[in-house]
């Protein structure tokens, strides 16, 4: 079961990329950034798999790079998605602080050959905050909208779902790896698969007109 879920999780990364390619002409700026983010993640997963097949014993540097790029991509997504100027400035500040923490962790806590547990936790907290703020913005819109037709609604739901569950896995990774890592990582594979399905739904949506 664990092996099957791992394969399914890896394959599901193709779903949002395929959705973005099929619906590319209907994507607005935010969704195009999100599509680039998912392509980056798929490429990162592919590089990790290929490196292991080629005999690499440690692919942690790829994960470190992925976290830094993920902070930048999610920062860009929510910078353009949020309409309030103070919130846009807050995005820049939080992204900058997160990058500084990640670099500090890379130098003083987890070297590039160790799993970036702290950095992944920082990324999770950042995305959780951004996604909650975005949902709050949607719920306080003045005009009537069909939120289920807004692509970023589904993507935001996927990000919140994935990071709010897996943040505990990231925080406790060093302890989990000493016991039944495979069993706990099944949680990650299931949430990753569901999140990729939500991302795909979002990328198939057409951008809605706003006033």
Secondary structure, DSSP 8 states (H G I E B T S, - for coil): -HHHHHHHHHHHHHHHHHHHHHTGGG--HHHHHHHHHHHHHHHHHHHHHHHHHTT-S--HHHHHHHHHHHHHHHHHHHHHH---HHHHHHHHHHHHHHHHHHHHIIIIIS-TTS--HHHHHHHHHHHHHHHHHHHHHHHT-SS---GGG-HHHHHHHHHHHHHHHHHHHHHTHHHHTTS-HHHHHHHHHHHHHHHHHHHHHHHHS------
